[in-house]
C-alpha cells in the first residue's frame, strides 16, 4: 500500500513585548506520538482535504494557543485560479520542511504571523505555551537543538538569520 506525505502548516507567531520582538513556542503533547512529547515546537497542524492553508493555520493556532491571527505575511500576495473544475490557491510560505524518515511522512509549510488575543497555558496538543525573545531562542537553539521538534529547527534558524542579520552578538 502506498503511503503519502501529509501536508501541514505552521506559524511563527510574532508579538512585541516591552519593545522587543518575541515568538511563541510550546512543548508538544500528542497522544499518538508520545516519544515526541516535551519537544519544543511552533504551533502547527495538518491541512484537511480542500482546506485553504491560511484557514488551516488560523484554525490550528486558535486550537493550540487561543490566539487569533491578525496577519499572515504573504497572504495578500496569494492568488486563486478557478477553471476546469478546480479552484487553486497559489501562495509562498516563509519556509518548507519535509520529513523524509521517522515516525510519519509530513511536509510543513511555515508562515510568519502577527497575532492578538489571550494566550492559553496549555491545550490538548501542547503544554507550556510561552513567548520567547529572539536572543533567548537563539541561545536555546545553539545550546541544545535536540530539545526542539526536528521539523522546526532549520525553519527557526532561518527565521533568526533573517530577523537578526545585523546583530553580530547572536550566534546561530
N, C-alpha and C positions, 0 to 999 in steps of 0.2 A: 504494500500500500504506500502510495506516495504521500509524503509529509510536506506540507507547505509552510513557509515562514508566515508568522502573524505580524500584521502591521500595527505599530504603536506610535503614540505621540507623547512627548514630554515637554515640560515647561521650566525654563529658568525664570523664576518669578523674582522680579526686582522691586525693591522698596527702599527709599531713603529714610534712614533713621538717624536723627541728630545730625543731619547733613552728610552722612556717609552712606554710600551705596551698599546694600546688603542683598543677599539672595536667600531663598528659602531652601532648607534641606530637611530631611526627615529620615527616620530609620524604617526599613522595610519590615512589614509584619504580614505575611501572606500565609494562609493555611496550607496551600498546595505546594509551596516551596520553602519549607521551614529551614532548610540549610542556609538560605539567604537572609533569614530574619536577623535584624540588627545591623545590616549593612546600610551605610548612608547613601541616600539617593535624592533625586529631584522628583517631584510629582510626575507620574506618567501612567499610561494605561493603553489598553488595546482598542483599536478602531473597530466599531461594529460595521457590518455589511452596509454599504452605501451611506455611511455616516461621513459628513463633511469633517475633515481633520480639525478645523477650528472649533466646530461644535463639540467634537470629542474632547479636545483639550479643555474647553470650558467645563464640560461635564466632569471630567476626571479631576481637575483642580478643585472644583467645588466639593466633590465627594471626599477627596483626600485631605483637603486643608480648610474648607469652609470659606475660602476666598473667592471673590469674583474677579474675572479677568476684564480689565478696562481696555487693554490694548495688546494686540499680538503683532510684533514687528513683522512687516511684510504682508500682512493680511490685506491691506488696502491695494497692494500691487498684484494680488492674485486675480485670475480671470476664470470665468466659467464659459464653456462652449457647449452648446446643445445642438445635436444633429444625429441623424441616422439611429434614433432610439437611445442615444447616450446623452448623459449630462456629465461633463468632465471638468474637474477643478484643477487648474494649473497653479502651482504655488512653489515658494522657495523657503525651506526651513533654514535655521541657523546651522544645524549640524545633523548628520545622519550616522547611525551606528547599526551594524548588523552582527548578531551573534552567529558565528559560523561553527561553533562547537559548544557543548554544555548541556544544560538542563532542558532547554526548549528553544526552538528556532524563532527568533523575533527580530524585527527591524524597527528601530525607534528613530523618529524624526523629532528633533527638539527645536522649539521656538523660544524666543526671548519675549517675556510678557511683563506688563505692569498690572498690578493688582490692587484691590481695595477690599475692605471688609474685616471681620473679626476672625482671627486665626484659631483653629481647633488645636488642642494639645495632642490629640490622637484621633484616629479613625479606625475603621475595621480593617484597613490595609497598611496603616503606618502609625508610628509612635514617635514621641519626642520631636514634634514638628517645631522648627525654630528658624529664626533669621540668623545669618552669619555674615560678618563683614568679609570683603574680598581678601583682605590681608589674612584674616584667620582661616579662611578657606584655603588660601594658597599654602599656608603653613601646614594645615591638616593634610592636604594632598601631598605635599613634599615629604612629610614625615612618615606617612603610612597610608599609601593609596589603597592598600588591601582592605581598609575599613570601608571602602566605597563599593557600591554595586558596579561591577565591571562595565556594564553598558554605558555608564555615565562619566567615567573617569576622563577619557580623552575629550569629550564634549566640555567638561568643566575646565580642563586645562586650556582648551581653545578659547573659551569664554574669558578666562583670566588673562590670556595673552592679548586679546582684543581690548579688554577694559583697562588693563594695567600696563599697556605698552610703554608709557612714558615714565613709569615708576621703576627705577632700576633697583630699588631695595627689595623688590618682591622676587623670590626665586620660584620658578615654576618647573 
